[in-house]
Amino acid sequence: MARPAARRATAAAPLRRTRPIRRASAGLSPVRAGAMLALLLSASAIYGVANSAAFRYEELRLEGAAVTDPTAVEAALEVARDENLFLLRTGPLSARLAALSTVRDATVAVELPSTLVVDLREREPILIWRVGERRYLVDVDGNLFALLDDDPPAETLALPVVEDRRAASAGLSVGRTLDAVDLDAATRLASIIPSDVGSEAESLAVQVTDASGYVVRARPTSWTAIFGFYTPSLRTPELVPGQVRLLRSLLIGREHLVERVVLGSETDGTYVAKPTPTPTPTPKP
């Protein structure tokens, strides 16, 4: 048999010598030095601005305030007085303003060097709730959010008025909320105009009393319609449209003869005629 060929020893590959790599020095180059100088100058400028008295809050510019008292806004922002506007957080200030009874939402912005700009979104009134000489603005949720003074804003002059003569209503004040049934009945009745009931009156006035509940009066004084009391379930304000139709049927053609109308329901109503004037006696010759 043939003998296997012997493996030849492989010679080791000679080591390859390479030239050493010289790395760049980590020293401070002109570019790095310039960048560091810029950072230091920026930090110094920010520190100086943040501590400068020239950027303190000193002035207020108020927008969107029709019924909100400007002094109430200033009082809510007093916590920021003399604060540096670069460091001021406006979110908490907006929340303080939104807590005012007349305000639905508010935005606070910074205007350099020393002014805060406040933009208010006020609650929208739908009617005026009168208790004695006090007149409250009421929003769609029944909130009594503002008290009108002797010089009310022009936006409120055309609002319907409900006069509350109930003894318990003497305790109402700004921040209180009307009962849901009262709000529903009042908004329905306050929206009625003379033509809705076939009347030639100039306007209609809505009252609520302890004795008769809700009452509508023609102005100038001509007739009174007693709509009565409303409850959440047994006698709800949903009766009002039917009562209005019934009142119309009782007034048309005889309005000048009617003194008082009692509307028990949508179909049950009566009226009381005005007294017939007594003829004056014939003068003696």
Buried (B, 14 or more C-beta within 10 A) or exposed (E): EEEEEEEEEEEEEEEEEEEEEEEEEEEEEEEEEEEEEEEEEEEEEEEEBEEEEEBBBBEBEBEBBBBBBEEBBEEBBEEBEEBBBEEBEBEEBBEBBBEBBBBEEBBBEBEEBBBBBBBBEBBEBBBBBBBEEBBBBBBEEBBBBBBBEEEBBEEBEEBBBBBBBBEEBEEBEBEBBBEEBBBBBBBBBBBBEBEBBBBEBEEBBBBBBEEBBBBBBBEEEBBBBBBBBBEEEEBEBEBBEBBBEBBBEBBEEEBEEBEBBBBBEBEEBEBEEEEEEEEEEEEEE
